[in-house]
Amino acid sequence: MMTTSDALPVEAAASTDERPSRAPVWRSFLRPVPATAAVVVVISLLSAIFASQLSALSGNDPFTYHADALGPDTSPTGFFGGVSAEHWFGVEPGTGRDLFSLVVHGARVSLLVGIASTVLATVIGVVLGIVAGAVGGIVEKLVDFATDVTLGFPFLIFAIALSALFPLEAPRALLLTLVIGMFGWPGIARVVAAETRVIVQQPYVVASRVMGARFGHLFRHQVLPNVASTVIVYSCISLPGRISAEATLSFLGVGVLPPTPSWGRSIGDAISWLLVDPAFLLFPAAALFVVTFSFNILGDTLRDALDPRGVR
């Protein structure tokens, strides 16, 4: 007859076998929609990096005016905004600049500002969130107050005013990165602070503190690794908003200055030509939509893949 002690290993083994496990993250990107989104993101990043080489393939650049491609009213001649073998996306009304070159070079500005501002906001938010959640007390109250002030500040008004104060020769991409990044940290700071409050109450963290572990050790080895997945997911989800913020500011005329290409500025310039040449709006707007939509898909996929409740 089997005793209780004989049955325990079997029950333990059964419970171990039945314990759900999460599938590897890379498997989530084998599905058609996430895989397509990943390909679009990679292509957009490569286009931004090799924008000069891509525009050279068409024999154009974003700064050369092609007056011969414009009609008497300075609108593009030919089909669909002047699309031809020489100008794959047509030309810009009024100037005749190659629209394909403007789109690929605009990706460089929009993605650079979006990614750099996301990194800046993430670094600020993670540091402040961990400090607030781990230290608590007056430090947490100060971080919460700074978060409330930043969230309550009118972002667009500040960005427009700051743009007017900066000299024209100042690097606009850097200015946009700083403005968008400095206003983008409160959300992730609150999320990280909430998770940190839970982590610092875990027995292994309490034991480390009792044994004399310094805050730097807890930050690097215990808290930061446990919030890393949340930070990655939150950054991917917020990145499209940063790209759109750059496009919005450029659309309002406070972003990068002419003749530097930008998706937002191209969209803003296209509004006045919408009834004459809708193709001028189509290509930069489509590029902005497809890239931001793809980043959203990647963020959602990572969130589902890294969700601790997800099982295989």
Salt bridges, closest charged atoms under 4 A:
GLU92 OE1 - ARG97 NE 2.93
ASP98 OD1 - HIS87 ND1 2.99
GLU140 OE2 - ARG197 NH2 2.60
ASP148 OD1 - ARG190 NH2 2.46
ASP269 OD2 - ARG265 NH1 3.46
ASP300 OD1 - ARG303 NH2 3.59
ASP304 OD1 - ARG303 NE 3.69
ASP307 OD2 - ARG309 NH2 3.31
